[in-house]
Amino acid sequence: MDHSWLSAPAVDVAQTARGLLGWELSANGVRVRLTEVEAYAGTGVDPASHAHRGPTPRTTVMFGPAGHAYTYFVFGMHWCLNVVCGGVGEAAAVLLRAGEVVEGVDLARKRRGEVADRDLARGPARLVVALGVDASANGTHMLDGTGPLLLTPPTRPVGASAVSAGPRVGVAAAHDVPWRFWITGDPTVSPYRRHVPRRRT
């Protein structure tokens, strides 16, 4: 399977993100069909990207080859998972925001608690928990089977007419850039929450 499209230039990361909808992600006995993703470009291009100001110890993996996992801890409580895209040094990535659990539902529920099926992986933190993923996945390959995650082509391809686009969630900068993509009408897509700046007290 040719995955070279993940290495498309960082300026095309939105198109790359859109193309990931419907792909399936497997880890630790659970398989999820991706229903919502969010694109981020790299250095000097996208102020919402972790890589905007250049590499740091945390973001080094973003500057590496496409197809690797970039994980990060947010709000001191949640892990989030991205697929590195673009050419080496460009630092583009796609945040995996939500999915439908298509295999291992009981195992996902054991990790997530007694929630409705649609909520098992509905949101970036929930998706990571359902898959049993943590910091150890950071930097591992997601396409060749050598890491804990395996990203595979869709069994049900998503046509362009079935995709919606809108502003990104929870980012302070460039939040109106319409680089969040989701399968229109899918119940596992997370609710949109616009970023609200914290008031200084």
C-alpha positions in Angstrom: 0.0 0.0 0.0 1.4 3.4 -1.1 1.3 5.9 1.8 3.3 8.6 0.0 0.3 10.9 0.1 0.9 11.5 3.8 4.2 13.1 2.8 2.5 15.7 0.6 3.8 19.2 1.3 2.7 20.8 4.6 0.7 23.4 2.7 -1.6 20.5 1.6 -2.1 19.1 5.1 -5.8 20.0 5.0 -6.3 17.8 2.0 -4.3 15.1 3.7 -6.5 15.3 6.8 -9.6 15.1 4.8 -8.3 11.9 3.1 -7.9 10.2 6.5 -11.6 10.2 7.2 -12.9 6.6 7.1 -9.4 5.1 7.7 -9.2 2.6 10.5 -6.9 2.8 13.5 -6.1 -0.3 15.6 -4.4 -0.6 18.9 -4.5 -3.0 21.9 -7.5 -5.0 20.7 -9.7 -2.1 19.6 -10.3 -0.8 16.0 -11.7 2.6 15.3 -13.0 4.1 12.1 -11.9 7.8 12.0 -14.9 10.2 11.7 -13.3 13.5 12.6 -9.8 14.9 12.1 -8.1 18.3 12.4 -5.1 19.6 10.4 -2.1 21.6 11.6 0.6 23.0 9.4 4.2 23.7 10.6 6.8 26.2 11.4 6.0 29.9 10.7 2.8 28.9 8.8 0.2 27.9 11.4 0.2 29.8 14.7 -2.1 27.1 16.2 0.5 24.4 15.6 2.8 23.2 18.3 5.6 23.4 15.8 4.9 27.0 14.8 8.1 28.4 16.5 10.3 25.5 15.6 11.4 22.2 17.1 11.3 21.6 20.9 12.0 18.4 22.8 8.2 17.8 22.8 7.7 18.4 19.1 10.8 16.8 17.6 8.8 13.9 16.2 6.7 16.4 14.2 9.8 17.3 12.2 10.5 13.7 11.3 9.1 11.5 8.5 5.3 11.2 7.9 3.3 8.3 9.3 4.6 8.5 12.8 2.6 9.1 15.9 2.8 12.4 17.8 1.2 12.3 21.2 1.0 15.1 23.7 -0.6 15.7 27.2 -3.2 18.5 27.4 -4.9 20.2 30.4 -2.8 18.1 32.7 -5.1 15.1 32.2 -5.6 13.9 28.6 -3.4 12.4 25.9 -4.1 13.4 22.3 -2.9 11.6 19.2 -1.7 13.0 15.8 -0.4 11.5 12.6 2.8 13.3 11.4 2.4 14.5 7.7 4.4 16.5 5.2 8.0 16.3 4.3 10.8 15.9 6.8 11.4 19.2 8.5 7.9 20.6 7.7 6.2 19.5 10.9 2.6 19.2 9.7 0.3 16.9 11.6 -3.3 15.7 11.8 -5.1 15.4 15.1 -7.3 12.4 15.3 -10.4 13.8 17.0 -13.1 11.1 16.9 -14.1 7.7 15.6 -16.5 4.9 15.6 -15.4 1.7 17.5 -15.9 -1.1 14.9 -14.1 -3.8 16.8 -13.4 -4.4 20.5 -16.4 -2.6 21.8 -16.4 -4.4 25.1 -12.7 -3.7 25.6 -13.2 0.0 24.7 -16.1 0.2 27.2 -14.0 -1.4 29.9 -11.5 1.5 29.4 -14.1 4.2 29.0 -16.8 3.1 31.4 -20.5 2.5 30.8 -21.1 5.1 28.0 -23.1 4.9 24.8 -21.4 3.3 21.8 -21.2 6.7 20.1 -19.3 8.2 23.0 -16.6 5.5 23.3 -14.2 7.5 21.0 -16.1 10.7 20.6 -13.4 13.3 21.1 -9.6 13.2 21.0 -9.0 12.2 24.6 -11.7 9.6 24.5 -10.3 8.1 21.3 -6.9 7.7 22.9 -8.4 6.1 26.1 -10.6 3.7 24.0 -7.5 2.5 22.1 -5.4 2.1 25.3 -2.7 4.5 24.0 -0.3 6.6 26.0 3.0 8.4 25.8 4.8 5.2 24.8 3.3 5.5 21.3 5.0 8.8 20.6 7.4 8.6 17.6 6.3 5.1 16.6 5.3 4.2 13.1 1.6 3.9 12.4 1.7 2.3 9.0 4.1 -0.6 8.9 2.9 -2.6 11.9 6.1 -2.1 14.0 4.4 0.1 16.6 1.4 -0.2 18.9 -0.8 1.6 16.4 -1.8 0.5 12.9 -3.5 2.8 10.4 -5.2 1.1 7.5 -7.2 2.2 4.4 -11.0 2.4 4.8 -13.3 -0.5 4.2 -16.0 2.1 3.5 -14.4 5.0 1.5 -15.8 8.4 2.3 -16.8 10.5 -0.7 -16.2 14.2 -0.9 -19.9 15.0 -0.7 -20.1 13.2 2.7 -17.4 15.5 4.3 -18.0 18.7 6.3 -15.4 21.3 7.2 -15.3 23.9 9.9 -13.2 25.8 12.4 -10.8 24.0 14.7 -11.6 23.3 18.3 -10.0 24.8 21.5 -7.1 26.7 19.8 -6.3 30.3 20.8 -4.7 31.3 17.4 -6.1 30.8 13.9 -9.2 29.1 15.4 -11.4 30.1 12.5 -9.3 28.3 9.9 -11.7 25.6 8.6 -9.3 22.7 8.9 -11.5 20.4 11.0 -13.1 17.8 8.9 -15.8 15.2 9.8 -18.2 12.8 8.2 -21.4 14.7 7.9 -24.1 13.5 10.3 -22.0 10.8 12.0 -23.1 10.5 15.6 -19.5 9.9 16.8 -18.3 13.3 15.8 -17.5 15.5 18.8 -19.5 18.7 19.6 -17.9 22.0 18.4 -16.7 24.3 21.2 -15.1 27.6 20.2 -12.1 28.7 22.1 -12.9 31.2 24.8 -9.9 33.2 26.1 -9.4 33.1 29.9 -10.0 36.4 31.6 -7.3 37.7 33.8 -8.3 38.2 37.4 
